[in-house]
Amino acid sequence: AWTAPPPVALQRTFALAKPVLALSSTRTARGIASKHVLLGVAPGQVAALDRRALDPRRPSLEDDASRKEQKKHERELMEGLRPYTPFVPLLPRQTVSYDKRILGLAEIRAADSGLESTSLLLATGVDVFGCRHAPSGAFDLIADDFSYALLLLLLLGMSFGAYVLKKMAAAKNLSLLWM
């Protein structure tokens, strides 16, 4: 009862189209937002790759897999793990440094920004590049065009409605007691 089964080591090999110059990962205040692997790739650009793209549990879909293996693969696909392919494409929208190039890229640092959704990145070399990166989207930020007046109006309307309903319930309970 006190012995645990031995850990299972999984291994996969991945290939990128560009050589990797630096490697890091995003950090957030509480670690709730999804993690991205930050790759410094030639010619001096920073790309953010979702951690699930490098997960060794990504299922390899084979035709002769047993039923138990197929169920396991279905569970992993439901978890958001795509089928395994050794080549990992770097899409242009994953490039955090936009069209900028960091000359002599040697190191990437990440720190939390105080907001759960945002991580601060600093890529250094001969040049220095810094930016904010939101791996899960900016889910804890209010948009610039947010209508505070409408929010206040809704709160006042709901408070008034709750007050009126409280009075109506008290009047109904009083009338039921007289019956």
N, C-alpha and C positions, 0 to 999 in steps of 0.2 A: 504494500500500500504506500510505502514511502519512496519507492523507486519510480522515477519517471522514465518513459521510453527514451531511447537515445535520440538526439536531434537529427533531423534530416538535412543534409547539405545539398543545396540545389546550385546548379551552375549552368550558365548560358553564355555564349559568345556573341558579341554584337560588333558590328562594323559601321563606321561612319564614313561619309564621303570626304570629309576634311580632317586633317590631323588635329588632335586636341592639344592645346597649349597650356590650359589651366582648368581646374575642376573645383567646384564648390557646390553648396546647396542653399536653398532659401531658408530663412528662419523667420518665424513670426512670434508674437508675444506669448501665446499659449500653445502653439503648435497645432491649432485646430484646422487652419487652412491647409490645403494640399501642398505637398512638397514638390519643388522642381529642382532638377539637377542643372546647375549652371555650367555650361561648357564654354571655355575660351577656345575658339577655333581659328585656324588660319583663314583669312588674312587679318587677324586682330579683331574679331567680332565676338560678341557674347550671345549665346543661344540658351534658352530655357527649355528644358526637356522634362515632360511630366515623368515623375518617378515610376509610374505604372508602365511606361514604355520600356524600362530597363528591368522590370521585375522578372526574376528567373522562373517564377511560377507560370509565366505565360504559356498557355497550352500549345503543344504542337499537334495540329490536327492530322491524324493518320487514319487511313481507311480501315486498317485491320485492328483498331483499338478495341479492347474488351468493353463490355457494357459498363463495368465499374469505372473504367477510365473515361468513358464517354460522359458519364454523370459528373465525374470530377471536372472534366473540361467544361461542361455546361455551367457548373457552379462558378468556375473561374471566369467564364465569359459574362455571367450575370454580375460579377464583382467589378466588371469594367476592364478586365484584362483582355487585350486583343490577342489573336493567335500569334505565335512566335514566328518571326522572320529574322534572320541574322542581320540584315541591313536595316539600320535605323535612319530614315530620311530626316533631314533638317529642313523644315519648311520655312519660307521667308517670314511668316507671321510669328515664328518662334524666336526670331532674332531680337533680342532685347536692346541691342545697341543701334538699332535702326540701320541707317546707311553709313554710320560713323565707323571708322577703323581706329583701333587703339594700337598705336605703334609700340612694338616690343612687348605685347601682352604677356605678363608673367604670373599674375595673381588676381584672383577674384575673391572679394570678401562680401559677406552678407550679414546684416544685422536687422533686428526687429525695429519697427518704427513706432511702436506704442499702439498702433492699430493692428487688430488681428489679421486683417486681410492683406496688409502691405509689408513688404520686406525692402530694405534699402540695400542697394548693390553698389560696390565700388570695385572697378577693374583698374588695375595699375600696371604700368610698364614704363616706357618712356613718356607716354601720355597717361592721363587720368580721366576715367569716365565714371560718372555716378548717375543713378536713376532710381526711381521707385518701381517696384514690380509687384503686381497683385496676382499670385498664382491661381486663386479661386475667384478672381474678380473682386471688385471693391464692394463687398457686401455690407460693410459697416460704415459707409460714407453716405451722406445725404446729398442728393443732386443739387446743383446750383440753382435750378429753377423750381425747387421745392416750395410749395405754397403753405407757408406757416399760417396765413390768415385762414385758409380752408381747414387746416388742422384744428385751430382754435375754435372755429365755428362749429365743427363736428363735435368737439368735446363739450362745448356749451350746450349744443342741441341734445346730446346724449344725457348730460347731467339734468337738463330740464325734463326730458322724457322720463328719466328714472325717478325724479321728484314727483311728477304727475302720477306715475304708476303707483308709487308708494302711497300717495294720498287716496287714490282710487281703491287700492287693496285694503287700506284701513277702513274706508267707508263701507266696503262690501262686507268685511268681517264684522263691523258694528251692526249692519242690517241683518246678517245671519244670526247674530246673538239675540236679536229682538224677535226672531221667529220661533 
